[in-house]
Amino acid sequence: MVAHGQSRGLAQHFCNAALPASNYRRLQRFFQAIRIDPATLVRLLIRIACLHPPWHLALDRTDWRFGNTPINLLVLAIVTRRVRLPVLFIVLPEMMSCRHRTVP
C-alpha cells in the first residue's frame, strides 16, 4: 500500500490537467476500492506517474518502531525530483543500526 505522504507526492506527477488535490483524492478512492498484487501495483504507479526508463534507483535500509514493535525494511525506490516511489521492500530481521555497533 502507498503511504499517505507518498500518494500525495505521487498525485503531483499525474500526466493530466487536474489539480494535484484532485489527483490525490482519485488515488485515495482507488486504494480504498481495489486489491491488486504488488507487481501490478508498481507497474500501474509507474505508468500513472509517467516515469520512463532509465530510472534512478535508491536502495535504503530503514529501521523504526511502531509502538514497541521494531520494523526493519530494505526498500528499493525509483527516485524522481519530488518523490521516491517504493517498488519493492523486504522485511528484515530485527538488527541494531550501524550507529549502535561497536567496531573491533
HELIX and SHEET records of a PDB file:
HELIX    1   1 HIS A    4  ALA A   11  1                                   8    
HELIX    2   2 PRO A   20  ALA A   33  1                                  14    
HELIX    3   3 PRO A   38  ILE A   48  1                                  11    
HELIX    4   4 CYS A   98  HIS A  100  5                                   3    
SHEET    1   A 3 HIS A  56  PHE A  66  0                                        
SHEET    2   A 3 THR A  69  VAL A  79 -1                                        
SHEET    3   A 3 ARG A  84  VAL A  91 -1                                        
END                                                                             
